[in-house]
Amino acid sequence: MTTRKPTPRTGRVRFDDRGNAVWETATAQDPLRALEHPALSLAADAPTPGEAVKPNPHGTLKGYDPYDSGKLDRKPRQRKKDLRKLGEWIALRKQAKSGSTED
């Protein structure tokens, strides 16, 4: 029979006033030190969100592809049509047709 070495305790579970489980670290004086890992570091200059994404002009044509995604180009907005002018144009056209057939 093999015996296991006891692992050092990093903390324990406790419950807050609402009944949620919370991990309480054993080193209460420096909880961030317990989370340190030698392979992790902070980036000094993180790229802005606009710089990190490459443009994808064909994305709106071929559909969504998670492996070939990128910044999609927006379609230019169409100008709103003035419906009063359109109605006047239709009325003038009807007048022109009715006037030209009477001659």
Residue frames as a rotation matrix with the C-alpha (Angstrom) as fourth column:
MET 1
0.583 0.812 0.000 0.00
0.812 -0.583 0.000 0.00
0.000 0.000 -1.000 0.00
THR 2
-0.445 -0.744 0.499 1.39
0.730 -0.624 -0.279 3.38
0.518 0.240 0.821 -0.99
THR 3
0.162 0.441 -0.883 1.00
0.838 -0.533 -0.113 6.44
-0.520 -0.722 -0.456 1.11
ARG 4
0.400 0.053 0.915 0.45
0.691 -0.674 -0.263 9.88
0.602 0.737 -0.306 -0.33
LYS 5
-0.738 -0.614 -0.279 2.35
0.666 -0.600 -0.442 12.93
0.104 -0.513 0.852 0.71
PRO 6
0.253 0.845 -0.472 0.07
0.811 -0.451 -0.373 15.55
-0.528 -0.288 -0.799 2.14
THR 7
-0.160 -0.245 0.956 -0.22
0.811 -0.585 -0.015 18.48
0.563 0.773 0.292 -0.25
PRO 8
-0.879 -0.161 -0.449 0.12
0.411 -0.733 -0.542 21.95
-0.242 -0.661 0.711 1.18
ARG 9
0.112 0.993 0.031 -3.24
0.950 -0.098 -0.297 23.63
-0.292 0.062 -0.954 1.60
THR 10
-0.757 -0.347 0.555 -3.66
0.553 -0.792 0.260 26.78
0.349 0.503 0.791 -0.42
GLY 11
-0.747 0.553 0.369 -6.93
-0.621 -0.778 -0.091 27.71
0.237 -0.297 0.925 1.16
ARG 12
-0.822 0.561 0.094 -10.39
0.449 0.742 -0.498 26.53
-0.349 -0.367 -0.862 2.05
VAL 13
-0.495 0.761 0.419 -13.99
0.353 -0.265 0.897 26.98
0.794 0.592 -0.138 1.01
ARG 14
-0.815 0.379 -0.439 -16.15
0.350 -0.281 -0.893 29.25
-0.462 -0.882 0.097 3.09
PHE 15
-0.177 0.850 0.497 -19.68
0.939 -0.006 0.345 30.55
0.296 0.527 -0.796 2.55
ASP 16
-0.925 -0.136 0.355 -20.62
0.084 -0.984 -0.158 34.22
0.370 -0.117 0.922 2.39
ASP 17
-0.783 0.621 0.035 -23.75
-0.262 -0.279 -0.924 35.81
-0.564 -0.732 0.382 3.87
ARG 18
0.030 0.817 -0.576 -25.85
-0.985 -0.074 -0.156 34.84
-0.170 0.572 0.802 0.81
GLY 19
0.560 0.183 0.808 -24.74
-0.289 0.957 -0.017 31.21
-0.777 -0.224 0.588 0.91
ASN 20
0.883 -0.308 -0.354 -22.35
-0.331 0.127 -0.935 31.36
0.333 0.943 0.011 -2.06
ALA 21
0.717 -0.696 -0.048 -19.17
0.624 0.609 0.490 29.31
-0.311 -0.381 0.870 -1.85
VAL 22
0.851 -0.518 0.087 -16.03
-0.444 -0.798 -0.407 31.48
0.280 0.308 -0.909 -1.76
TRP 23
0.526 -0.759 -0.385 -12.41
0.671 0.648 -0.361 30.28
0.523 -0.069 0.849 -1.86
GLU 24
0.936 -0.275 0.218 -10.42
-0.351 -0.731 0.585 31.78
-0.001 -0.624 -0.781 0.99
THR 25
0.409 -0.857 -0.314 -6.67
-0.083 0.308 -0.948 31.63
0.909 0.413 0.055 0.44
ALA 26
0.581 -0.262 -0.770 -4.41
0.777 0.458 0.431 30.39
0.240 -0.849 0.470 3.20
THR 27
-0.571 -0.789 -0.226 -2.13
0.816 -0.575 -0.055 33.40
-0.087 -0.216 0.973 2.82
ALA 28
0.469 0.882 -0.044 -4.66
0.879 -0.471 -0.072 36.10
-0.084 -0.005 -0.996 3.66
GLN 29
0.255 -0.413 -0.874 -2.00
0.233 -0.851 0.470 38.81
-0.938 -0.323 -0.121 3.89
ASP 30
-0.456 -0.424 -0.783 -1.04
-0.654 -0.437 0.618 38.46
-0.604 0.793 -0.078 0.19
PRO 31
0.300 0.663 0.686 -3.75
-0.003 0.720 -0.694 36.68
-0.954 0.206 0.218 -1.85
LEU 32
0.843 0.011 -0.538 -2.33
-0.523 -0.223 -0.823 37.81
-0.129 0.975 -0.182 -5.22
ARG 33
-0.205 -0.979 -0.003 1.00
-0.971 0.203 0.126 36.17
-0.123 0.029 -0.992 -4.51
ALA 34
-0.272 0.179 0.945 -0.78
-0.197 0.952 -0.237 32.81
-0.942 -0.250 -0.224 -4.28
LEU 35
0.732 0.645 0.219 -2.04
0.116 0.199 -0.973 33.33
-0.672 0.738 0.070 -7.84
GLU 36
0.297 -0.692 -0.657 1.35
-0.854 -0.501 0.141 34.11
-0.427 0.519 -0.740 -9.38
HIS 37
0.771 -0.151 0.619 2.70
0.346 0.915 -0.208 31.79
-0.535 0.375 0.757 -12.03
PRO 38
-0.114 -0.931 -0.347 6.20
0.086 -0.358 0.930 32.15
-0.990 0.076 0.120 -13.54
ALA 39
-0.590 -0.121 0.798 4.96
0.756 0.265 0.599 31.58
-0.284 0.957 -0.065 -17.13
LEU 40
0.429 0.832 0.351 2.45
0.891 -0.455 -0.009 34.46
0.153 0.317 -0.936 -16.99
SER 41
-0.681 -0.580 -0.447 3.24
0.627 -0.777 0.052 38.13
-0.377 -0.245 0.893 -17.43
LEU 42
0.399 0.794 -0.459 1.45
0.403 -0.601 -0.690 41.38
-0.824 0.090 -0.560 -18.17
ALA 43
0.071 -0.318 0.946 1.68
0.987 -0.113 -0.112 42.86
0.142 0.941 0.306 -21.64
ALA 44
-0.578 -0.373 -0.725 3.09
0.527 -0.850 0.017 46.37
-0.623 -0.372 0.688 -21.68
ASP 45
-0.604 0.367 -0.707 1.41
-0.648 -0.743 0.167 47.53
-0.464 0.559 0.687 -24.88
ALA 46
-0.351 0.587 0.729 -1.69
0.471 0.784 -0.405 45.60
-0.810 0.201 -0.551 -25.77
PRO 47
-0.937 0.030 0.349 -2.97
0.315 -0.365 0.876 46.24
0.154 0.931 0.333 -29.29
THR 48
-0.611 0.783 -0.116 -6.11
-0.636 -0.572 -0.518 48.29
-0.472 -0.242 0.848 -29.60
PRO 49
-0.053 0.653 0.755 -9.21
0.088 0.757 -0.648 46.32
-0.995 0.032 -0.097 -30.59
GLY 50
0.811 0.383 -0.442 -9.23
-0.350 -0.287 -0.892 47.85
-0.468 0.878 -0.099 -34.08
GLU 51
0.069 -0.889 -0.453 -5.60
-0.998 -0.063 -0.028 46.89
-0.004 0.454 -0.891 -34.77
ALA 52
-0.543 -0.343 0.766 -5.93
-0.509 0.861 0.025 43.29
-0.668 -0.376 -0.642 -33.67
VAL 53
0.238 0.737 0.633 -8.65
0.227 0.591 -0.774 42.44
-0.944 0.328 -0.027 -36.19
LYS 54
-0.849 -0.526 0.060 -7.79
0.146 -0.123 0.982 42.00
-0.509 0.842 0.181 -39.84
PRO 55
-0.264 0.789 -0.555 -10.27
-0.811 -0.493 -0.315 43.25
-0.523 0.367 0.770 -42.47
ASN 56
-0.709 0.152 0.689 -12.49
0.347 0.925 0.154 40.68
-0.614 0.348 -0.708 -44.17
PRO 57
-0.652 0.453 -0.609 -14.18
-0.656 -0.740 0.152 42.33
-0.381 0.498 0.779 -47.19
HIS 58
-0.589 0.418 -0.692 -15.71
-0.442 0.551 0.708 39.06
0.677 0.723 -0.140 -48.45
GLY 59
-0.987 0.149 -0.059 -17.27
0.131 0.533 -0.836 38.13
-0.093 -0.833 -0.546 -45.10
THR 60
-0.367 0.909 -0.197 -20.62
-0.485 -0.368 -0.793 39.72
-0.793 -0.196 0.576 -45.90
LEU 61
-0.072 0.319 -0.945 -20.80
-0.988 0.106 0.111 37.90
0.136 0.942 0.308 -49.23
LYS 62
-0.381 -0.176 -0.908 -19.91
-0.335 0.941 -0.043 34.36
0.862 0.288 -0.417 -48.24
GLY 63
0.690 0.707 -0.154 -21.37
-0.079 0.286 0.955 34.29
0.720 -0.647 0.253 -44.71
TYR 64
0.565 -0.419 0.711 -19.90
-0.825 -0.272 0.495 33.67
-0.014 -0.867 -0.499 -41.29
ASP 65
0.593 -0.495 -0.635 -16.82
0.194 0.853 -0.484 31.48
0.781 0.164 0.602 -41.04
PRO 66
0.987 -0.156 0.044 -15.24
-0.087 -0.276 0.957 31.33
-0.137 -0.948 -0.286 -37.56
TYR 67
0.373 -0.907 0.198 -11.88
0.702 0.415 0.579 30.25
-0.607 -0.077 0.791 -39.00
ASP 68
-0.530 -0.506 0.680 -11.73
0.829 -0.480 0.288 33.07
0.180 0.716 0.674 -41.53
SER 69
0.592 0.790 -0.159 -13.43
0.804 -0.567 0.179 35.85
0.051 -0.234 -0.971 -39.65
GLY 70
-0.652 -0.758 -0.018 -12.40
0.758 -0.649 -0.065 39.44
0.037 -0.056 0.998 -39.38
LYS 71
-0.522 0.440 -0.730 -13.72
0.052 -0.839 -0.542 42.95
-0.851 -0.321 0.415 -39.45
LEU 72
-0.144 0.578 0.803 -16.69
0.950 0.309 -0.053 43.08
-0.279 0.755 -0.594 -41.78
ASP 73
-0.981 -0.139 0.134 -17.21
0.182 -0.903 0.389 46.06
0.067 0.406 0.911 -44.03
ARG 74
-0.305 0.915 -0.265 -20.43
0.269 -0.184 -0.945 47.92
-0.914 -0.359 -0.190 -43.46
LYS 75
-0.220 0.347 0.912 -22.72
0.973 0.010 0.231 48.41
0.071 0.938 -0.340 -46.40
PRO 76
-0.989 -0.108 0.103 -23.19
0.106 -0.994 -0.026 52.07
0.105 -0.015 0.994 -47.29
ARG 77
-0.411 0.887 -0.210 -26.51
0.423 -0.018 -0.906 53.41
-0.807 -0.461 -0.368 -46.06
GLN 78
-0.450 0.369 0.813 -29.03
0.832 -0.159 0.532 54.17
0.326 0.916 -0.235 -48.73
ARG 79
-0.992 0.119 0.049 -30.37
-0.128 -0.960 -0.248 57.66
0.018 -0.252 0.967 -48.73
LYS 80
-0.405 0.914 0.029 -33.98
0.495 0.245 -0.834 57.97
-0.769 -0.323 -0.551 -47.68
LYS 81
-0.707 0.257 0.659 -36.35
0.611 -0.247 0.752 58.77
0.356 0.934 0.018 -50.49
ASP 82
-0.846 0.487 -0.217 -38.59
-0.305 -0.776 -0.553 61.78
-0.438 -0.401 0.805 -50.24
LEU 83
-0.614 0.650 0.448 -42.03
0.699 0.711 -0.075 60.20
-0.367 0.267 -0.891 -50.69
ARG 84
0.271 0.705 -0.655 -43.74
0.186 -0.706 -0.683 63.56
-0.944 0.063 -0.323 -51.31
LYS 85
-0.222 -0.438 -0.871 -41.53
-0.767 -0.473 0.434 64.21
-0.602 0.764 -0.231 -54.31
LEU 86
-0.969 -0.103 0.225 -42.11
0.024 0.864 0.502 60.65
-0.246 0.492 -0.835 -55.49
GLY 87
-0.196 0.976 0.100 -45.89
0.708 0.211 -0.674 61.14
-0.678 -0.061 -0.732 -55.20
GLU 88
0.296 0.246 -0.923 -45.69
-0.299 -0.894 -0.334 64.42
-0.907 0.374 -0.191 -57.11
TRP 89
-0.644 -0.621 -0.447 -43.62
-0.640 0.117 0.759 62.76
-0.419 0.775 -0.473 -59.83
ILE 90
-0.811 0.415 0.412 -46.17
0.482 0.873 0.070 59.93
-0.331 0.256 -0.908 -60.17
ALA 91
0.182 0.924 -0.335 -49.05
0.477 -0.381 -0.792 62.46
-0.860 -0.016 -0.510 -60.35
LEU 92
0.045 -0.240 -0.970 -47.22
-0.646 -0.748 0.155 64.48
-0.762 0.619 -0.189 -63.04
ARG 93
-0.909 -0.417 0.018 -46.57
-0.279 0.639 0.717 61.31
-0.310 0.646 -0.697 -64.98
LYS 94
-0.424 0.844 0.329 -50.25
0.738 0.532 -0.415 60.34
-0.525 0.067 -0.848 -64.85
GLN 95
0.367 0.531 -0.764 -51.18
0.025 -0.826 -0.563 63.87
-0.930 0.188 -0.316 -65.99
ALA 96
-0.383 -0.598 -0.704 -48.72
-0.717 -0.289 0.635 63.65
-0.583 0.748 -0.318 -68.84
LYS 97
-0.944 0.066 0.322 -50.11
0.209 0.878 0.431 60.29
-0.254 0.475 -0.843 -69.97
SER 98
-0.065 0.997 0.033 -53.74
0.782 0.072 -0.619 61.41
-0.619 -0.015 -0.785 -69.71
GLY 99
0.292 0.116 -0.949 -52.96
-0.233 -0.954 -0.188 64.72
-0.928 0.276 -0.251 -71.44
SER 100
-0.622 -0.625 -0.471 -51.06
-0.610 0.011 0.792 63.11
-0.490 0.780 -0.389 -74.30
THR 101
-0.816 0.373 0.442 -53.80
0.490 0.852 0.186 60.49
-0.307 0.368 -0.878 -75.02
GLU 102
0.149 0.927 -0.344 -56.53
0.488 -0.371 -0.790 63.14
-0.860 -0.051 -0.508 -75.27
ASP 103
-0.206 -0.301 -0.931 -54.78
-0.519 -0.773 0.365 64.96
-0.830 0.558 0.003 -78.15
